[in-house]
């Protein structure tokens, strides 16, 4: 269940959408806009995606996860557009029967998301703006 | 042949559009497309070393051949880091 949306993200909504009677654990990760980055004050962020490719790469991550762990469901929702401090930019949730695969797969998903999913953010500060790239 | 080029983030801002069509000779590669894009939008040359290309939404080397109607994404380094 993958989504790229301009609307505010709902952690509750994502978690309840993937919870099944067979699942004893749902691990979730929420990425949040923080007030500073690399020593600069942040006014807001602008997220931009290549939506069709981003969804395809999220599916690829699910495939990688299912090779490594037994999970039941995974959802990744990413917001695009202008986000203020404290707003959620990404929500990942993984449901599994026991907790360990859910926790490990959730951590793996956010790492891989940052490596291969084509989503960019522009950090807008009082003194200018920069697009943030890989490894920065 | 006609290639649909999609641009994102810093590359989109430099070009001023998210989507442009580029005409190329039959048998052209991703590298040829890149040269075509740079001659039409010289402002992108400064990013040349960091751009990667996706053909029909899969990352592709510059030697990959293109076909009429392909969609090529111009991908600046993906957003990342340790802050989220």
Backbone of each chain as ProteinMPNN parsed JSONL, in Angstrom:
{"seq_chain_A": "XXXXXXXXXXXXXXXXXXXXXXXXXXXXXXXXXXXXXXXXXXXXXXXXXXXXXXXXXXXXXXXXXXXXXXXXXXXXXXXXXXXXXXXXXXXXXXXXXXXXXXXXXXXXXXXXXXXXXXXXXXXXXXXXXXXXXXXX", "coords_chain_A": {"N_chain_A": [[0.848, -1.19, 0.0], [0.95, 1.836, -1.141], [1.608, 5.285, -1.27], [1.774, 8.56, -2.568], [1.322, 11.71, -1.572], [-0.298, 14.914, -1.291], [-1.655, 15.506, 0.912], [-2.005, 15.817, 4.52], [-0.382, 13.308, 6.506], [-1.63, 10.326, 8.064], [-0.808, 8.577, 10.802], [-2.189, 6.762, 12.372], [-4.136, 5.958, 10.527], [-2.595, 4.622, 8.582], [-1.464, 2.553, 10.081], [-3.749, 1.177, 11.021], [-4.777, 0.326, 8.633], [-3.118, -1.735, 7.813], [-3.179, -3.63, 9.774], [-3.812, -6.905, 10.814], [-5.79, -9.774, 11.87], [-4.048, -11.808, 12.322], [-1.687, -10.673, 13.023], [0.736, -9.911, 15.421], [2.26, -7.75, 15.846], [2.833, -4.404, 14.934], [5.057, -2.38, 13.46], [6.055, 0.987, 13.307], [7.299, 3.847, 11.508], [7.92, 7.261, 11.616], [8.775, 9.981, 9.777], [9.786, 13.263, 10.434], [9.559, 16.772, 9.974], [12.186, 18.773, 10.957], [13.47, 21.524, 12.969], [15.996, 22.479, 12.308], [18.806, 22.023, 10.111], [21.886, 20.727, 9.395], [23.089, 22.862, 10.757], [21.65, 25.032, 9.897], [18.82, 27.125, 10.188], [15.529, 26.014, 9.62], [12.852, 27.049, 7.617], [10.705, 25.947, 6.198], [9.983, 22.871, 4.419], [10.114, 21.711, 1.036], [8.837, 19.069, -0.535], [9.371, 16.886, -3.277], [8.396, 14.525, -5.725], [9.113, 11.838, -8.046], [6.53, 10.475, -9.021], [5.514, 8.013, -10.193], [7.784, 6.433, -10.507], [8.69, 6.42, -7.905], [6.716, 4.944, -6.543], [7.09, 2.498, -7.83], [9.664, 1.878, -6.922], [9.193, 1.675, -4.193], [7.682, -0.661, -4.197], [9.685, -2.393, -5.019], [11.317, -2.317, -2.742], [9.606, -3.581, -0.932], [9.665, -6.136, -2.055], [12.35, -6.828, -1.603], [12.321, -6.873, 1.181], [10.545, -8.97, 1.707], [12.066, -11.094, 0.895], [13.839, -11.284, 2.959], [12.578, -11.232, 5.463], [9.742, -12.57, 7.255], [6.942, -11.069, 6.757], [3.65, -9.644, 7.113], [2.153, -7.422, 6.102], [2.908, -4.317, 4.472], [3.166, -0.785, 4.486], [3.781, 2.297, 2.88], [3.661, 5.666, 3.076], [4.175, 8.744, 1.588], [4.593, 12.18, 1.892], [4.214, 15.035, -0.241], [5.035, 18.374, -1.425], [4.61, 21.472, 0.348], [5.881, 21.468, 3.608], [5.601, 22.12, 7.047], [7.505, 22.767, 10.101], [7.605, 19.975, 12.26], [5.66, 18.545, 10.947], [4.634, 15.419, 9.494], [6.606, 13.744, 7.133], [6.955, 11.258, 6.046], [5.436, 8.064, 6.465], [5.918, 4.859, 7.559], [4.811, 1.575, 7.877], [4.905, -1.677, 9.198], [3.567, -4.865, 9.385], [3.552, -7.896, 11.204], [3.611, -11.335, 12.303], [5.204, -12.047, 14.731], [7.197, -9.674, 16.697], [9.872, -9.106, 15.909], [10.58, -9.375, 13.038], [8.925, -7.33, 12.096], [9.946, -4.972, 13.27], [12.616, -4.96, 12.309], [12.275, -4.975, 9.534], [10.97, -2.58, 9.164], [12.925, -0.694, 9.867], [14.775, -1.264, 7.855], [13.288, -0.53, 5.622], [13.083, 2.318, 5.734], [15.753, 3.054, 5.466], [16.368, 2.066, 2.893], [14.487, 3.445, 1.422], [15.497, 6.017, 1.454], [17.746, 5.626, -0.036], [17.005, 4.736, -2.657], [14.537, 5.669, -3.586], [12.979, 7.996, -5.652], [12.666, 10.867, -4.401], [12.746, 14.197, -3.452], [13.975, 16.901, -1.388], [13.568, 20.317, -0.701], [15.248, 22.511, 1.229], [14.159, 25.229, 2.874], [15.328, 28.204, 4.097], [15.66, 31.123, 6.234], [17.717, 32.476, 5.006], [17.909, 31.596, 2.379], [17.692, 28.818, -0.012], [18.147, 25.27, -0.448], [18.473, 22.329, -2.434], [18.38, 19.098, -1.195], [20.649, 16.465, -1.368], [21.757, 13.06, -2.05], [23.434, 11.446, 0.587], [23.977, 13.699, 2.036]], "CA_chain_A": [[0.0, 0.0, 0.0], [1.901, 2.923, -1.315], [0.92, 6.525, -1.606], [2.473, 9.837, -2.59], [0.143, 12.569, -1.412], [-0.102, 16.279, -0.783], [-2.461, 15.666, 2.124], [-1.324, 15.401, 5.756], [-0.355, 11.859, 6.711], [-2.237, 9.83, 9.302], [-0.133, 7.375, 11.283], [-3.288, 5.865, 12.764], [-4.772, 5.413, 9.326], [-1.694, 3.662, 7.937], [-1.329, 1.385, 10.96], [-4.973, 0.359, 11.07], [-5.015, -0.269, 7.312], [-2.337, -2.957, 7.577], [-3.278, -4.554, 10.906], [-4.639, -8.1, 10.549], [-6.005, -10.6, 13.086], [-2.909, -12.72, 12.472], [-0.483, -9.89, 13.333], [0.929, -9.55, 16.816], [3.11, -6.56, 15.926], [2.901, -3.435, 13.835], [6.112, -1.392, 13.712], [5.872, 2.148, 12.429], [8.315, 4.888, 11.511], [7.393, 8.543, 11.137], [9.782, 11.011, 9.531], [9.167, 14.537, 10.796], [10.359, 17.945, 9.618], [12.734, 19.393, 12.169], [13.646, 22.977, 12.845], [17.297, 22.868, 11.782], [19.492, 20.995, 9.347], [23.289, 21.078, 9.146], [23.404, 24.165, 11.33], [20.806, 26.113, 9.369], [17.427, 27.138, 10.624], [14.617, 25.653, 8.526], [11.537, 27.694, 7.653], [9.806, 24.862, 5.781], [10.546, 22.007, 3.379], [9.291, 21.403, -0.142], [9.135, 17.731, -1.053], [8.96, 16.637, -4.664], [8.607, 13.113, -6.076], [8.826, 11.276, -9.374], [5.593, 9.592, -8.325], [5.373, 6.663, -10.745], [9.003, 5.677, -10.201], [8.761, 6.267, -6.451], [5.859, 3.815, -6.175], [7.753, 1.272, -8.315], [10.804, 1.582, -6.048], [8.634, 1.19, -2.923], [7.351, -2.082, -4.42], [10.964, -3.115, -5.026], [11.733, -2.458, -1.336], [8.777, -4.648, -0.347], [10.198, -7.413, -2.552], [13.595, -7.106, -0.872], [11.961, -7.207, 2.57], [9.915, -10.3, 1.77], [13.139, -12.09, 0.771], [14.639, -11.336, 4.19], [11.768, -11.398, 6.667], [8.347, -12.961, 7.052], [6.024, -10.02, 7.207], [2.322, -9.801, 6.52], [1.752, -6.25, 5.329], [3.743, -3.114, 4.609], [2.62, 0.418, 3.845], [4.652, 3.479, 2.895], [2.993, 6.872, 2.563], [5.101, 9.88, 1.588], [3.931, 13.436, 1.554], [4.941, 15.98, -1.082], [4.561, 19.744, -1.291], [5.209, 22.274, 1.416], [5.674, 20.923, 4.959], [6.13, 22.931, 8.13], [8.197, 22.084, 11.196], [6.767, 19.079, 13.045], [4.744, 17.746, 10.126], [5.175, 14.123, 9.06], [6.902, 13.648, 5.7], [6.81, 9.858, 5.616], [4.995, 7.08, 7.439], [6.13, 3.469, 7.146], [4.326, 0.626, 8.877], [5.101, -3.082, 8.822], [2.848, -5.774, 10.277], [4.031, -9.273, 11.155], [3.097, -12.131, 13.428], [5.979, -11.623, 15.907], [7.659, -8.285, 16.574], [11.208, -8.858, 15.374], [10.591, -9.026, 11.611], [8.26, -6.035, 11.87], [10.885, -3.901, 13.633], [13.787, -4.949, 11.417], [11.854, -4.608, 8.177], [10.624, -1.159, 9.175], [14.2, 0.028, 9.825], [15.333, -1.476, 6.52], [12.487, 0.206, 4.636], [13.411, 3.745, 5.693], [17.104, 3.191, 4.902], [16.313, 1.854, 1.437], [13.697, 4.534, 0.838], [16.378, 7.161, 1.255], [18.753, 5.321, -1.048], [16.599, 4.437, -4.039], [13.226, 6.198, -4.001], [13.214, 9.354, -6.158], [11.944, 11.938, -3.709], [13.722, 15.226, -3.093], [13.43, 17.967, -0.555], [14.22, 21.618, -0.746], [15.256, 23.126, 2.559], [14.011, 26.671, 2.75], [15.778, 28.889, 5.304], [15.522, 32.576, 6.104], [18.786, 33.032, 4.158], [17.983, 30.97, 1.06], [17.185, 27.455, -0.066], [18.991, 24.293, -1.132], [17.965, 20.966, -2.617], [19.234, 18.171, -0.456], [20.924, 15.28, -2.169], [22.192, 11.822, -1.426], [24.633, 11.46, 1.422], [24.204, 14.963, 2.736]], "C_chain_A": [[0.884, 1.241, 0.0], [1.159, 4.17, -1.761], [1.893, 7.685, -1.57], [1.358, 10.874, -2.575], [0.517, 13.968, -0.928], [-0.839, 16.489, 0.535], [-1.665, 15.255, 3.363], [-1.441, 13.895, 5.964], [-0.999, 11.493, 8.043], [-1.548, 8.535, 9.712], [-1.178, 6.324, 11.657], [-3.897, 5.172, 11.556], [-3.915, 4.342, 8.668], [-1.609, 2.392, 8.77], [-2.603, 0.536, 10.926], [-5.24, -0.307, 9.723], [-4.243, -1.572, 7.122], [-2.45, -3.976, 8.717], [-4.257, -5.684, 10.572], [-4.786, -8.894, 11.843], [-4.821, -11.506, 13.365], [-1.639, -11.999, 12.932], [-0.42, -9.583, 14.823], [1.729, -8.273, 16.97], [2.922, -5.692, 14.693], [3.964, -2.421, 14.235], [5.884, -0.221, 12.776], [7.034, 3.11, 12.59], [7.661, 6.154, 10.96], [8.569, 9.497, 10.973], [9.127, 12.376, 9.677], [10.108, 15.676, 10.408], [10.88, 18.603, 10.897], [13.197, 20.817, 11.9], [15.011, 23.4, 12.323], [17.919, 21.696, 11.05], [20.882, 21.497, 9.034], [23.577, 22.519, 9.582], [22.56, 25.32, 10.818], [19.396, 25.964, 9.905], [16.534, 26.83, 9.42], [13.297, 26.412, 8.701], [10.456, 26.677, 7.288], [10.537, 24.026, 4.74], [9.555, 21.893, 2.233], [9.712, 20.03, -0.642], [8.579, 17.58, -2.463], [9.282, 15.182, -4.998], [8.49, 12.91, -7.58], [7.847, 10.153, -9.041], [5.557, 8.169, -8.861], [6.595, 5.816, -10.407], [9.122, 5.445, -8.694], [7.915, 5.071, -6.001], [6.506, 2.498, -6.619], [8.905, 0.888, -7.397], [10.337, 1.14, -4.663], [8.252, -0.286, -3.05], [8.615, -2.929, -4.427], [11.453, -3.353, -3.587], [10.912, -3.552, -0.655], [9.288, -6.018, -0.777], [11.468, -7.797, -1.81], [13.285, -7.554, 0.553], [11.397, -8.62, 2.656], [10.924, -11.425, 1.533], [13.844, -12.315, 2.114], [13.82, -11.677, 5.424], [10.373, -11.891, 6.293], [7.464, -11.885, 7.63], [4.674, -10.258, 6.555], [1.993, -8.64, 5.594], [2.789, -5.151, 5.501], [3.034, -1.959, 3.91], [3.657, 1.532, 3.951], [3.849, 4.635, 2.289], [3.98, 8.031, 2.669], [4.357, 11.128, 1.16], [4.822, 14.252, 0.628], [4.315, 17.364, -0.934], [5.234, 20.411, -0.103], [4.857, 21.718, 2.791], [6.338, 21.828, 5.985], [6.822, 22.083, 9.189], [7.199, 21.212, 11.97], [5.795, 18.246, 12.238], [5.43, 16.466, 9.667], [5.385, 14.131, 7.554], [6.717, 12.227, 5.19], [6.31, 9.014, 6.787], [5.207, 5.699, 6.827], [5.557, 2.597, 8.253], [4.478, -0.785, 8.328], [4.406, -3.954, 9.859], [3.369, -7.192, 10.082], [3.44, -10.029, 12.336], [3.883, -11.83, 14.703], [6.629, -10.273, 15.659], [8.964, -8.113, 15.807], [11.238, -8.566, 13.874], [9.941, -7.669, 11.33], [9.229, -4.889, 12.141], [12.045, -3.826, 12.645], [13.406, -4.499, 10.016], [11.517, -3.116, 8.109], [11.9, -0.311, 9.097], [14.842, -0.08, 8.45], [14.606, -0.603, 5.488], [12.87, 1.686, 4.592], [14.822, 3.955, 5.139], [17.076, 3.077, 3.384], [15.519, 2.967, 0.754], [14.615, 5.716, 0.52], [17.431, 6.894, 0.191], [18.191, 5.311, -2.468], [15.291, 5.069, -4.481], [13.383, 7.663, -4.424], [12.262, 10.395, -5.569], [13.003, 12.912, -3.219], [13.093, 16.214, -2.13], [14.274, 19.217, -0.693], [14.099, 22.202, 0.657], [15.219, 24.632, 2.387], [14.313, 27.308, 4.11], [15.537, 30.379, 5.14], [16.566, 33.16, 5.144], [18.93, 32.296, 2.828], [17.471, 29.545, 1.093], [18.162, 26.558, -0.806], [18.227, 22.987, -1.297], [18.941, 20.023, -1.933], [19.376, 16.888, -1.248], [21.469, 14.139, -1.354], [23.446, 12.02, -0.58], [24.859, 12.754, 2.175], [23.465, 14.979, 4.066]], "O_chain_A": [[1.473, 1.62, 1.012], [0.203, 4.103, -2.534], [2.728, 7.789, -0.671], [0.532, 10.902, -3.488], [1.522, 14.161, -0.245], [-0.673, 17.515, 1.193], [-0.751, 14.437, 3.268], [-2.461, 13.286, 5.641], [-0.926, 12.244, 9.016], [-1.69, 7.512, 9.041], [-1.058, 5.152, 11.3], [-4.14, 3.966, 11.564], [-4.414, 3.298, 8.249], [-1.674, 1.285, 8.234], [-2.532, -0.688, 10.814], [-5.854, -1.373, 9.665], [-4.668, -2.429, 6.347], [-1.879, -5.063, 8.633], [-5.373, -5.446, 10.111], [-4.015, -8.717, 12.787], [-4.606, -11.926, 14.502], [-0.626, -12.644, 13.202], [-1.373, -9.073, 15.413], [1.872, -7.757, 18.078], [2.86, -6.181, 13.565], [3.805, -1.693, 15.215], [5.563, -0.403, 11.602], [7.666, 3.187, 13.644], [6.941, 6.112, 9.963], [9.278, 9.783, 11.938], [8.057, 12.625, 9.123], [11.327, 15.538, 10.512], [10.11, 18.943, 11.795], [13.301, 21.25, 10.752], [15.186, 24.554, 11.933], [17.611, 20.535, 11.321], [21.041, 22.578, 8.467], [24.223, 23.285, 8.866], [22.732, 26.458, 11.252], [18.861, 24.866, 10.054], [16.77, 27.339, 8.324], [12.706, 26.419, 9.781], [9.437, 26.559, 7.967], [11.588, 24.426, 4.239], [8.341, 21.966, 2.419], [10.833, 19.859, -1.122], [7.496, 18.062, -2.793], [10.327, 14.669, -4.597], [7.858, 13.695, -8.287], [8.259, 9.017, -8.806], [5.567, 7.215, -8.083], [6.472, 4.639, -10.066], [9.6, 4.397, -8.259], [8.356, 4.277, -5.17], [6.48, 1.509, -5.887], [9.106, -0.294, -7.118], [10.998, 0.325, -4.02], [8.47, -1.069, -2.126], [8.624, -4.045, -3.908], [11.936, -4.435, -3.255], [11.451, -4.355, 0.107], [9.341, -6.949, 0.027], [11.646, -8.955, -1.431], [13.899, -8.487, 1.071], [11.732, -9.375, 3.569], [10.683, -12.569, 1.916], [14.377, -13.394, 2.372], [14.316, -12.342, 6.334], [9.889, -11.668, 5.184], [7.265, -11.803, 8.842], [4.569, -10.983, 5.566], [1.602, -8.843, 4.445], [3.459, -5.061, 6.53], [2.388, -2.139, 2.877], [4.321, 1.688, 4.976], [3.42, 4.576, 1.136], [4.553, 8.265, 3.733], [3.595, 11.124, 0.193], [6.047, 14.168, 0.707], [3.218, 17.512, -0.395], [6.278, 19.973, 0.378], [3.684, 21.521, 3.107], [7.483, 22.247, 5.818], [6.739, 20.855, 9.179], [6.095, 21.651, 12.292], [5.166, 17.335, 12.776], [6.645, 16.43, 9.475], [4.483, 14.473, 6.789], [6.361, 12.02, 4.03], [6.701, 9.219, 7.936], [4.739, 5.411, 5.726], [5.793, 2.853, 9.434], [4.215, -1.048, 7.155], [4.627, -3.802, 11.061], [3.599, -7.636, 8.957], [2.851, -9.442, 13.243], [3.282, -11.393, 15.684], [6.616, -9.776, 14.533], [9.158, -7.103, 15.131], [11.868, -7.591, 13.466], [10.367, -6.948, 10.427], [9.329, -3.951, 11.351], [12.41, -2.739, 12.196], [14.132, -3.73, 9.386], [11.763, -2.472, 7.089], [11.953, 0.67, 8.354], [15.389, 0.896, 7.936], [15.228, -0.017, 4.603], [12.97, 2.255, 3.504], [15.065, 4.925, 4.421], [17.679, 3.885, 2.677], [15.846, 3.377, -0.359], [14.518, 6.329, -0.543], [17.953, 7.829, -0.416], [18.831, 5.822, -3.387], [14.964, 5.006, -5.666], [13.867, 8.482, -3.643], [11.23, 10.742, -6.143], [14.02, 12.515, -2.649], [11.872, 16.355, -2.053], [15.501, 19.175, -0.785], [13.003, 22.365, 1.193], [16.135, 25.231, 1.825], [13.671, 27.012, 5.118], [15.244, 30.849, 4.04], [16.337, 34.207, 4.538], [19.99, 32.372, 2.207], [16.891, 29.105, 2.086], [18.907, 27.01, -1.675], [17.447, 22.588, -0.432], [20.158, 20.141, -2.075], [18.403, 16.305, -1.727], [21.625, 14.231, -0.136], [24.395, 12.684, -0.997], [25.853, 12.883, 2.89], [23.536, 15.965, 4.8]]}, "seq_chain_B": "XXXXXXXXXXXXXXXXXXXXXXXXXXXXXXXXXXXXXXXXXXXXXXXXXXXXXXXXXXXXXXXXXXXXXXXXXXXXXXXXXXXX", "coords_chain_B": {"N_chain_B": [[13.298, 10.094, -33.502], [11.135, 10.486, -30.655], [11.598, 11.566, -27.403], [10.326, 11.572, -24.183], [11.072, 13.686, -21.664], [11.478, 13.884, -18.226], [11.804, 16.067, -15.508], [13.203, 16.838, -12.306], [13.232, 18.384, -9.056], [16.186, 20.21, -8.414], [17.033, 20.102, -11.081], [14.669, 20.439, -12.522], [13.993, 23.035, -11.741], [16.073, 24.518, -12.896], [15.657, 24.116, -15.629], [13.061, 24.99, -15.877], [10.764, 23.701, -16.505], [8.814, 20.747, -15.887], [8.643, 18.776, -17.703], [9.802, 17.912, -20.875], [9.991, 17.511, -24.444], [12.276, 15.736, -26.439], [13.878, 15.526, -29.542], [15.53, 12.921, -31.185], [18.033, 11.164, -33.165], [17.398, 7.938, -34.668], [18.561, 5.091, -32.852], [19.894, 6.389, -30.865], [21.452, 6.939, -27.648], [21.194, 6.988, -24.007], [23.285, 8.648, -23.239], [23.546, 10.238, -25.56], [21.121, 11.549, -25.455], [21.523, 12.994, -23.143], [23.5, 14.799, -23.977], [21.96, 16.199, -25.823], [20.071, 17.358, -24.154], [21.723, 18.987, -22.59], [22.679, 20.769, -24.522], [20.403, 22.116, -25.167], [19.58, 23.114, -22.723], [21.76, 24.709, -21.238], [22.285, 25.409, -18.611], [22.094, 23.13, -17.088], [24.47, 21.813, -17.276], [26.271, 22.207, -15.239], [25.467, 20.413, -13.33], [26.15, 18.021, -14.315], [27.849, 15.907, -13.483], [26.551, 14.769, -11.334], [24.085, 13.886, -12.065], [21.724, 11.273, -12.616], [20.061, 8.912, -14.782], [16.826, 7.702, -15.6], [15.318, 5.246, -17.444], [12.198, 4.687, -18.603], [11.489, 4.468, -15.95], [13.425, 2.936, -14.681], [16.706, 2.934, -13.444], [19.364, 3.818, -15.623], [22.342, 3.158, -17.462], [24.611, 5.318, -19.297], [25.104, 4.233, -21.752], [22.877, 2.907, -22.605], [20.442, 2.081, -25.047], [17.874, 4.026, -26.644], [14.328, 4.134, -27.335], [11.714, 5.177, -29.536], [9.292, 7.138, -27.916], [10.049, 6.49, -25.35], [10.229, 7.187, -21.825], [12.242, 9.348, -20.083], [13.665, 9.954, -17.035], [15.21, 12.637, -15.427], [17.393, 12.59, -12.917], [18.356, 14.148, -10.152], [20.687, 13.793, -7.38], [19.212, 11.639, -4.971], [17.014, 12.663, -2.411], [18.152, 12.647, 0.913], [20.08, 11.392, 3.644], [20.613, 11.777, 7.175], [18.72, 12.877, 8.659], [16.017, 12.384, 8.858]], "CA_chain_B": [[12.383, 9.603, -32.475], [10.786, 11.504, -29.676], [11.767, 11.079, -26.029], [9.688, 12.417, -23.177], [12.03, 13.851, -20.571], [10.881, 14.452, -17.0], [12.853, 16.668, -14.673], [12.782, 16.973, -10.912], [14.029, 19.096, -8.046], [17.046, 21.281, -8.929], [17.06, 20.043, -12.557], [13.409, 21.045, -12.989], [14.043, 24.491, -11.543], [16.999, 25.113, -13.87], [15.034, 24.072, -16.965], [11.838, 25.781, -15.84], [9.628, 22.817, -16.805], [8.955, 19.384, -15.383], [8.546, 17.811, -18.786], [10.125, 18.436, -22.208], [10.18, 16.471, -25.464], [13.538, 15.905, -27.164], [13.966, 14.716, -30.763], [16.852, 12.318, -31.375], [18.148, 10.201, -34.27], [17.252, 6.525, -34.307], [19.801, 4.487, -32.362], [20.538, 7.221, -29.838], [21.564, 6.375, -26.306], [20.981, 7.913, -22.897], [24.365, 9.644, -23.336], [23.194, 11.188, -26.63], [20.024, 12.374, -24.935], [22.111, 13.927, -22.175], [24.124, 15.882, -24.759], [20.856, 16.99, -26.369], [19.477, 18.151, -23.068], [22.676, 20.019, -22.182], [22.798, 21.839, -25.521], [19.184, 22.924, -25.109], [19.507, 23.757, -21.402], [23.161, 24.711, -20.777], [22.344, 25.557, -17.162], [22.173, 21.823, -16.436], [25.816, 21.219, -17.399], [26.934, 22.268, -13.947], [25.08, 19.25, -12.511], [26.342, 16.823, -15.146], [28.504, 14.812, -12.775], [25.735, 14.153, -10.284], [22.78, 13.435, -12.574], [21.535, 9.938, -13.17], [18.924, 8.873, -15.692], [15.958, 6.532, -15.489], [14.57, 4.989, -18.67], [10.943, 4.018, -18.235], [11.459, 4.366, -14.471], [14.524, 2.132, -14.14], [17.98, 3.618, -13.65], [20.014, 3.312, -16.837], [23.675, 3.669, -17.812], [24.567, 6.219, -20.449], [25.221, 3.463, -22.997], [21.605, 2.236, -22.915], [19.762, 2.591, -26.235], [16.519, 4.547, -26.427], [13.352, 3.894, -28.389], [10.692, 6.213, -29.664], [8.256, 7.093, -26.887], [10.575, 6.224, -24.002], [10.217, 8.268, -20.839], [13.527, 9.408, -19.374], [13.672, 10.837, -15.874], [16.499, 13.234, -15.068], [17.334, 12.375, -11.473], [19.435, 14.65, -9.301], [20.853, 12.876, -6.243], [17.963, 11.47, -4.238], [16.939, 13.261, -1.078], [18.576, 11.621, 1.847], [20.786, 11.848, 4.822], [20.374, 11.131, 8.46], [17.922, 13.806, 9.458], [14.632, 11.942, 9.022]], "C_chain_B": [[12.222, 10.66, -31.385], [10.851, 10.888, -28.277], [11.114, 12.08, -25.086], [10.617, 12.482, -21.961], [11.321, 14.488, -19.382], [12.001, 14.887, -16.062], [12.313, 16.94, -13.285], [13.753, 17.846, -10.125], [14.885, 20.18, -8.723], [17.066, 21.293, -10.455], [15.79, 20.691, -13.134], [13.445, 22.564, -12.853], [14.937, 25.161, -12.574], [16.337, 25.198, -15.244], [13.75, 24.911, -17.004], [10.593, 24.99, -16.192], [9.89, 21.453, -16.197], [8.986, 18.348, -16.487], [8.894, 18.502, -20.098], [10.26, 17.258, -23.166], [11.471, 16.778, -26.211], [13.506, 14.968, -28.374], [15.392, 14.204, -30.92], [16.828, 11.418, -32.609], [17.868, 8.794, -33.762], [18.595, 5.999, -33.815], [20.495, 5.301, -31.286], [20.502, 6.533, -28.476], [21.196, 7.427, -25.262], [22.038, 9.027, -22.931], [24.074, 10.691, -24.41], [22.077, 12.127, -26.165], [20.573, 13.431, -23.983], [22.757, 15.101, -22.909], [23.052, 16.807, -25.334], [20.232, 17.907, -25.33], [20.415, 19.301, -22.685], [22.779, 21.126, -23.233], [21.545, 22.717, -25.498], [19.071, 23.69, -23.788], [20.908, 23.789, -20.779], [23.295, 24.845, -19.262], [22.485, 24.238, -16.423], [23.578, 21.246, -16.425], [26.543, 21.2, -16.063], [26.61, 21.08, -13.048], [25.47, 17.941, -13.166], [26.891, 15.643, -14.361], [27.6, 14.1, -11.789], [24.397, 13.632, -10.802], [22.809, 11.951, -12.917], [20.227, 9.942, -13.96], [18.133, 7.591, -15.473], [15.198, 6.403, -16.805], [13.358, 4.144, -18.302], [10.976, 3.569, -16.773], [12.447, 3.37, -13.872], [15.816, 2.873, -14.428], [18.717, 2.974, -14.815], [21.376, 3.97, -17.027], [23.559, 4.531, -19.072], [24.664, 5.488, -21.789], [23.896, 2.827, -23.426], [20.917, 2.906, -24.107], [18.333, 3.013, -25.916], [15.631, 4.188, -27.609], [12.301, 4.991, -28.376], [9.629, 6.043, -28.567], [8.765, 6.786, -25.489], [10.416, 7.46, -23.118], [11.552, 8.222, -20.093], [13.419, 10.426, -18.243], [15.087, 11.335, -15.628], [16.505, 13.359, -13.541], [18.541, 13.021, -10.807], [19.593, 13.688, -8.114], [19.593, 12.852, -5.385], [18.087, 12.095, -2.848], [17.369, 12.237, -0.04], [19.216, 12.192, 3.072], [20.268, 11.2, 6.07], [19.373, 11.919, 9.282], [16.493, 13.35, 9.649], [14.635, 10.649, 9.832]], "O_chain_B": [[13.034, 11.571, -31.224], [10.253, 9.847, -28.003], [11.332, 13.287, -25.192], [10.904, 11.47, -21.322], [10.647, 15.508, -19.522], [12.989, 14.182, -15.857], [11.131, 17.232, -13.104], [14.918, 18.013, -10.486], [14.372, 20.973, -9.512], [17.112, 22.361, -11.064], [15.858, 21.411, -14.13], [12.985, 23.288, -13.736], [14.614, 26.238, -13.075], [16.439, 26.212, -15.934], [13.401, 25.473, -18.042], [9.488, 25.532, -16.184], [11.039, 21.05, -16.014], [9.312, 17.184, -16.251], [8.345, 19.561, -20.406], [10.599, 16.148, -22.756], [11.735, 17.925, -26.572], [13.162, 13.791, -28.261], [16.349, 14.969, -30.801], [15.77, 10.968, -33.049], [18.069, 8.492, -32.586], [19.645, 6.413, -34.306], [21.582, 4.933, -30.841], [19.657, 5.683, -28.197], [20.928, 8.584, -25.582], [21.731, 10.194, -22.685], [24.319, 11.881, -24.208], [22.089, 13.326, -26.444], [20.159, 14.591, -24.004], [22.585, 16.255, -22.518], [23.203, 18.029, -25.337], [19.914, 19.066, -25.597], [19.977, 20.433, -22.481], [22.949, 22.293, -22.883], [21.615, 23.915, -25.774], [18.524, 24.792, -23.751], [21.21, 22.989, -19.894], [24.307, 24.439, -18.691], [22.935, 24.207, -15.278], [23.868, 20.314, -15.675], [27.33, 20.296, -15.785], [27.36, 20.767, -12.124], [25.164, 16.868, -12.646], [26.452, 14.508, -14.55], [27.851, 12.946, -11.441], [23.651, 13.0, -10.053], [23.799, 11.442, -13.443], [19.402, 10.846, -13.827], [18.7, 6.533, -15.198], [14.518, 7.336, -17.231], [13.48, 3.043, -17.765], [10.556, 2.467, -16.42], [12.332, 3.0, -12.704], [16.007, 3.386, -15.531], [18.703, 1.754, -14.98], [21.547, 5.165, -16.788], [22.568, 4.484, -19.799], [24.345, 6.054, -22.835], [23.815, 2.261, -24.516], [20.819, 4.131, -24.173], [17.675, 2.443, -25.046], [16.104, 3.969, -28.724], [12.042, 5.633, -27.359], [9.137, 4.94, -28.33], [7.99, 6.819, -24.534], [10.46, 8.599, -23.582], [11.936, 7.189, -19.546], [13.121, 11.599, -18.466], [16.041, 10.556, -15.621], [15.733, 14.121, -12.958], [19.646, 12.486, -10.892], [18.717, 12.856, -7.876], [18.988, 13.887, -5.106], [19.141, 12.046, -2.214], [16.977, 11.073, -0.121], [18.939, 13.318, 3.485], [19.565, 10.191, 6.021], [19.197, 11.656, 10.472], [15.802, 13.874, 10.523], [13.573, 10.085, 10.099]]}, "name": "protein", "num_of_chains": 2, "seq": "XXXXXXXXXXXXXXXXXXXXXXXXXXXXXXXXXXXXXXXXXXXXXXXXXXXXXXXXXXXXXXXXXXXXXXXXXXXXXXXXXXXXXXXXXXXXXXXXXXXXXXXXXXXXXXXXXXXXXXXXXXXXXXXXXXXXXXXXXXXXXXXXXXXXXXXXXXXXXXXXXXXXXXXXXXXXXXXXXXXXXXXXXXXXXXXXXXXXXXXXXXXXXXXXXXXXXXXXXXXX"}
